[in-house]
Amino acid sequence: MFPYAELRDTAVASDIREALASARSKDTHKYTELVQLINIQNKYDVDALVQQETLLKFLSHSVTCLDEVHHKQLLIRILGMRIWDHEPNVVYALLDLIISLATTSGKYLNCCLEMLIFNLLSQPRILNHKMREVLSSVYAALHKISYLFPRAPSQLFEILVKRMPNKYEKGHGLVTYVDTSLRLENSSIGKVVGHKILRVVMLRLVDLDLEIEWGDIDSTIGLFDMELEVAVEEPMHEGEEFPVRSLNQNCSDGNVVSELLDKLMVLSFEHLQSCRNAGRLAEVFEILFDLFEDIILKIQKPKFAQFLMLCVLTRS
């Protein structure tokens, strides 16, 4: 396609511009090669990976060269890239391009946010060190876009709501969704839409709560004795973490809903600990208190959702 070289190499830049321009002509051969280059996922083809990275870097500095009509196929390929299938260097170049696309005119803002959220929600179950670094970079990209484009957080929240797993989803997808939502809440994005994010998460916890029958719970052990006894007798000290145990440890092993709710409650407690460390616990308490009045008090015999609120009370 073009010789791999530094981005400042004017010959490389010229080749890419020529290929982009060919999309407007009858001979689209060079443009087609560009589109095909974006599709490469062979981690062992070093030359192709360098070319791919160079192309993405060039485009990130030249988004005005992209036309939504003539370069539609290229844009579709870029916005459809799954970051977990590519090497970190390629991903970082891609994220820079996504930031530029989202913030240059705002025309591609929603598509870029959709792409980033999709990749967060489709992350592998197990992340190695490199993948965790990539994950952090995706969050950083969202934060930068939100800083440069003030209406981004509101659009981001709408995408999160749209991506909410349906009520029949009882697997890893829902855990990833809640984890992603809480991480966004405890960030600069949360300053704008954090209360809305917490409401969505709380509603899903309540949905799961209501699926568990009281008969599934061992009544010989008080629900709040499991945790609040520790909270009262052993006050928290600065730097200590929330003591999290299985809130549903007495339910049957086969109760998928119970196990899922356990995981989500653990995520919720970890989030509260993170908020506490960041000095945000009082702020989050106000939001949760409003949700407690608006949602939980209207439910007949809630079981675990109210526990989250009581835990915050004991730590405040």
WOGI-V73862 format. One record per backbone hydrogen bond with DSSP energy under -1.0 kcal/mol. NH is the residue of the N-H (numbers start at 0). CO is the residue of the C=O. E is the energy in kcal/mol with one decimal. If there is no record, write none. Layout:
nh=NH co=CO e=E
nh=NH co=CO e=E
//
This chain:
nh=8 co=5 e=-1.8
nh=12 co=8 e=-1.9
nh=13 co=9 e=-2.4
nh=14 co=10 e=-2.1
nh=15 co=11 e=-2.2
nh=16 co=12 e=-2.4
nh=17 co=13 e=-2.4
nh=18 co=14 e=-2.1
nh=19 co=15 e=-2.5
nh=20 co=16 e=-2.5
nh=21 co=17 e=-1.6
nh=22 co=19 e=-1.1
nh=23 co=20 e=-1.9
nh=24 co=21 e=-1.3
nh=27 co=25 e=-1.1
nh=31 co=27 e=-2.6
nh=32 co=28 e=-1.8
nh=33 co=29 e=-1.6
nh=34 co=30 e=-2.1
nh=35 co=31 e=-2.2
nh=36 co=32 e=-2.0
nh=37 co=33 e=-1.5
nh=39 co=36 e=-1.0
nh=44 co=41 e=-1.3
nh=45 co=43 e=-1.4
nh=48 co=44 e=-2.1
nh=49 co=45 e=-2.3
nh=50 co=46 e=-2.3
nh=51 co=47 e=-2.6
nh=52 co=48 e=-2.6
nh=53 co=49 e=-2.6
nh=54 co=50 e=-2.6
nh=55 co=51 e=-2.3
nh=56 co=52 e=-2.3
nh=57 co=53 e=-2.5
nh=58 co=54 e=-2.6
nh=59 co=55 e=-2.0
nh=61 co=58 e=-1.1
nh=64 co=61 e=-2.2
nh=65 co=62 e=-1.5
nh=70 co=66 e=-2.6
nh=74 co=70 e=-2.4
nh=75 co=71 e=-2.5
nh=76 co=72 e=-2.0
nh=77 co=73 e=-2.4
nh=78 co=74 e=-2.8
nh=80 co=77 e=-1.4
nh=84 co=81 e=-2.2
nh=85 co=82 e=-1.6
nh=90 co=86 e=-2.2
nh=91 co=87 e=-2.9
nh=92 co=88 e=-1.7
nh=93 co=89 e=-2.3
nh=94 co=90 e=-2.9
nh=95 co=91 e=-1.9
nh=96 co=92 e=-1.8
nh=97 co=93 e=-2.6
nh=98 co=94 e=-2.4
nh=99 co=95 e=-2.1
nh=100 co=96 e=-2.9
nh=101 co=97 e=-2.4
nh=102 co=98 e=-1.8
nh=103 co=99 e=-2.0
nh=111 co=107 e=-2.5
nh=112 co=108 e=-2.4
nh=113 co=109 e=-2.5
nh=114 co=110 e=-2.1
nh=115 co=111 e=-2.2
nh=116 co=112 e=-2.6
nh=117 co=113 e=-2.5
nh=118 co=114 e=-1.9
nh=119 co=115 e=-2.0
nh=120 co=116 e=-2.5
nh=121 co=117 e=-1.2
nh=131 co=127 e=-2.3
nh=132 co=128 e=-1.8
nh=133 co=129 e=-2.2
nh=134 co=130 e=-2.7
nh=135 co=131 e=-2.1
nh=136 co=132 e=-1.7
nh=137 co=133 e=-1.8
nh=138 co=134 e=-1.9
nh=139 co=135 e=-2.3
nh=140 co=136 e=-2.1
nh=141 co=137 e=-1.9
nh=142 co=138 e=-2.3
nh=143 co=139 e=-2.4
nh=144 co=140 e=-2.5
nh=145 co=141 e=-2.2
nh=146 co=142 e=-1.9
nh=147 co=143 e=-2.4
nh=148 co=144 e=-2.3
nh=151 co=148 e=-2.6
nh=154 co=150 e=-1.6
nh=155 co=151 e=-2.9
nh=156 co=152 e=-2.3
nh=157 co=153 e=-1.7
nh=158 co=154 e=-1.9
nh=159 co=155 e=-2.2
nh=160 co=156 e=-2.4
nh=161 co=157 e=-2.0
nh=162 co=158 e=-2.1
nh=163 co=160 e=-1.0
nh=168 co=165 e=-2.2
nh=174 co=170 e=-1.2
nh=175 co=171 e=-2.7
nh=176 co=172 e=-2.0
nh=177 co=173 e=-2.5
nh=178 co=174 e=-2.5
nh=179 co=175 e=-2.7
nh=180 co=176 e=-2.5
nh=181 co=177 e=-2.6
nh=182 co=178 e=-2.1
nh=183 co=179 e=-2.0
nh=184 co=180 e=-2.0
nh=185 co=181 e=-1.9
nh=191 co=188 e=-1.5
nh=192 co=188 e=-2.0
nh=193 co=189 e=-2.1
nh=196 co=192 e=-2.2
nh=197 co=193 e=-2.5
nh=198 co=194 e=-1.5
nh=199 co=195 e=-2.0
nh=200 co=196 e=-2.3
nh=201 co=197 e=-2.7
nh=202 co=198 e=-2.4
nh=203 co=199 e=-1.7
nh=204 co=200 e=-2.2
nh=205 co=201 e=-2.5
nh=206 co=202 e=-2.1
nh=207 co=203 e=-2.0
nh=208 co=204 e=-2.6
nh=209 co=205 e=-2.5
nh=211 co=208 e=-1.3
nh=215 co=212 e=-1.7
nh=216 co=213 e=-1.7
nh=220 co=217 e=-1.3
nh=227 co=223 e=-2.2
nh=230 co=226 e=-1.8
nh=231 co=227 e=-2.5
nh=232 co=228 e=-2.2
nh=233 co=229 e=-2.4
nh=239 co=236 e=-2.4
nh=243 co=241 e=-1.0
nh=250 co=247 e=-2.3
nh=254 co=251 e=-1.9
nh=255 co=253 e=-1.3
nh=258 co=254 e=-2.0
nh=259 co=255 e=-2.4
nh=260 co=256 e=-2.8
nh=261 co=257 e=-2.2
nh=262 co=258 e=-1.9
nh=263 co=259 e=-2.3
nh=264 co=260 e=-2.6
nh=265 co=261 e=-2.3
nh=266 co=262 e=-2.1
nh=267 co=263 e=-2.0
nh=268 co=264 e=-2.5
nh=269 co=265 e=-2.5
nh=270 co=266 e=-2.1
nh=271 co=267 e=-2.2
nh=272 co=268 e=-2.4
nh=273 co=269 e=-2.2
nh=274 co=270 e=-2.5
nh=275 co=271 e=-2.5
nh=276 co=272 e=-2.5
nh=277 co=273 e=-1.5
nh=278 co=275 e=-1.3
nh=279 co=274 e=-3.6
nh=283 co=279 e=-2.6
nh=284 co=280 e=-2.6
nh=285 co=281 e=-1.7
nh=286 co=282 e=-1.3
nh=287 co=283 e=-2.9
nh=288 co=284 e=-2.8
nh=289 co=285 e=-1.8
nh=290 co=286 e=-2.1
nh=291 co=287 e=-2.6
nh=292 co=288 e=-2.1
nh=293 co=289 e=-2.5
nh=294 co=290 e=-2.9
nh=295 co=290 e=-1.0
nh=296 co=291 e=-2.4
nh=298 co=295 e=-1.7
nh=309 co=305 e=-2.1
nh=310 co=306 e=-2.2
nh=311 co=307 e=-1.7
nh=312 co=308 e=-2.1
nh=313 co=309 e=-1.8
nh=314 co=310 e=-1.0
nh=315 co=311 e=-1.4
//
